[in-house]
Amino acid sequence: MKVLGILGTHNPAGVTGQMLQAVLKGAAISADTEWVDLNDYALTPDHDGLTDPDLDALETKMLAADVWVLAAPTYLGGLAGVMKNFLDCFRNRIARYNAVGEAVPDRFKNKHYVTITDCYAGGLENYVTGVTDAAFKTMDKFLTMGGLIKSREIVVTGTWGMQTLSAKKQAEGERVGAAAAHKVERDDNTVKRYIQLFFMIAVMALITMGIEAGVGRLFPLTNFWAYYGVFVVIFYVLLASILHFFTVVKHRRR
Ligand SMILES: Cc1cc2nc3c(=O)[nH]c(=O)nc-3n(C[C@H](O)[C@H](O)[C@H](O)COP(=O)(O)O)c2cc1C
């Protein structure tokens, strides 16, 4: 079992690098770990049949690892350029591309990954505005093109003036690293998803019927179609809110 940390930041000794070290420390309990600082590589895209030797070196490490941990700060509302340049240069290698240019997961399929980002914005501001979402989304897009499976995200907020990671965040990083180092099996969450769906529907139906009972006290809903109509509207609002939460606010923000 091997865990590879990939750091893309202007400041390798900063909070982002410290969080990556924490994750690798946790992983090192049961796995081999390696650390890559992208600043040590002069990355350019492969072109005209010539491959970039630094991309080759990184690819060898990435193939050998079972888990990748990508760490990069949020710069100007997006993913830090050092990491973004690596993802752009590696794009043609992360997957195979079919006749119409669609990515087909290939050599990296079913490896696992953890992503890390951070921001000056505080926990509440990030929770409300999602400052770090764009950085996570960019890393997710690249990694899912390769068919990698997400283990966890870690976010550090309020980094303005922060020299050292807090003990709580250090512990979180080590915990995530220790857990990620055990993910060797291929994930199949189908049964888990059906169970989650069952409980979501059960809870939503309960809330809908509770609200309907309240509405029924104000406006008697003895007519079948009136009862049905109110049920559909309340259920729809709840379902739309849950779907919005999972599709828009799905990234870790605190
Ligand atoms: C060039 C630059 C741009 C940044 N842009 C943002 C930003 O748009 N929003 C934000 O909340 N933090 C921003 N930050 C803070 C970083 O996301 C990061 O949290 C901070 O640099 C601490 O991480 P480090 O110690 O690893 O460098 C920026 C920092 C730098 C250096």
The ligand as an SDF file (V2000), in Angstrom:
LIG
                    3D

 31 33  0  0  0  0  0  0  0  0999 V2000
   -1.9770   34.6110   -4.2880 C   0  0  0  0  0  0  0  0  0  0  0  0
   -2.9580   34.2380   -3.2130 C   0  0  0  0  0  0  0  0  0  0  0  0
   -4.3040   34.3050   -3.4830 C   0  0  0  0  0  0  0  0  0  0  0  0
   -5.2330   33.9570   -2.5030 C   0  0  0  0  0  0  0  0  0  0  0  0
   -6.5690   34.0690   -2.7760 N   0  0  0  0  0  0  0  0  0  0  0  0
   -7.4650   33.7830   -1.7980 C   0  0  0  0  0  0  0  0  0  0  0  0
   -8.8520   33.9650   -2.0340 C   0  0  0  0  0  0  0  0  0  0  0  0
   -9.2910   34.3410   -3.1050 O   0  0  0  0  0  0  0  0  0  0  0  0
   -9.7150   33.7090   -1.0120 N   0  0  0  0  0  0  0  0  0  0  0  0
   -9.2760   33.2840    0.2180 C   0  0  0  0  0  0  0  0  0  0  0  0
  -10.1000   33.0990    1.1180 O   0  0  0  0  0  0  0  0  0  0  0  0
   -7.9390   33.0620    0.4590 N   0  0  0  0  0  0  0  0  0  0  0  0
   -7.0400   33.3130   -0.5120 C   0  0  0  0  0  0  0  0  0  0  0  0
   -5.7090   33.1000   -0.2790 N   0  0  0  0  0  0  0  0  0  0  0  0
   -5.2700   32.3580    0.9230 C   0  0  0  0  0  0  0  0  0  0  0  0
   -4.8460   30.9210    0.5420 C   0  0  0  0  0  0  0  0  0  0  0  0
   -5.9420   30.1990    0.0650 O   0  0  0  0  0  0  0  0  0  0  0  0
   -4.2340   30.1200    1.6960 C   0  0  0  0  0  0  0  0  0  0  0  0
   -5.2010   29.8100    2.6380 O   0  0  0  0  0  0  0  0  0  0  0  0
   -3.1000   30.8360    2.3730 C   0  0  0  0  0  0  0  0  0  0  0  0
   -2.1280   31.1860    1.4180 O   0  0  0  0  0  0  0  0  0  0  0  0
   -2.4630   29.9650    3.4410 C   0  0  0  0  0  0  0  0  0  0  0  0
   -1.9510   28.7920    2.8890 O   0  0  0  0  0  0  0  0  0  0  0  0
   -0.3860   28.5000    2.8670 P   0  0  0  0  0  0  0  0  0  0  0  0
    0.1230   28.7650    4.2640 O   0  0  0  0  0  0  0  0  0  0  0  0
   -0.2910   27.0870    2.4590 O   0  0  0  0  0  0  0  0  0  0  0  0
    0.2020   29.4450    1.8580 O   0  0  0  0  0  0  0  0  0  0  0  0
   -4.7730   33.4940   -1.2260 C   0  0  0  0  0  0  0  0  0  0  0  0
   -3.4030   33.4460   -0.9710 C   0  0  0  0  0  0  0  0  0  0  0  0
   -2.4960   33.8150   -1.9440 C   0  0  0  0  0  0  0  0  0  0  0  0
   -1.0310   33.7440   -1.6430 C   0  0  0  0  0  0  0  0  0  0  0  0
  1  2  1  0
  2  3  1  0
  2 30  2  0
  3  4  2  0
  4  5  1  0
  4 28  1  0
  5  6  2  0
  6  7  1  0
  6 13  1  0
  7  8  2  0
  7  9  1  0
  9 10  1  0
 10 11  2  0
 10 12  1  0
 12 13  2  0
 13 14  1  0
 14 15  1  0
 14 28  1  0
 15 16  1  0
 16 17  1  0
 16 18  1  0
 18 19  1  0
 18 20  1  0
 20 21  1  0
 20 22  1  0
 22 23  1  0
 23 24  1  0
 24 25  2  0
 24 26  1  0
 24 27  1  0
 28 29  2  0
 29 30  1  0
 30 31  1  0
M  END
$$$$
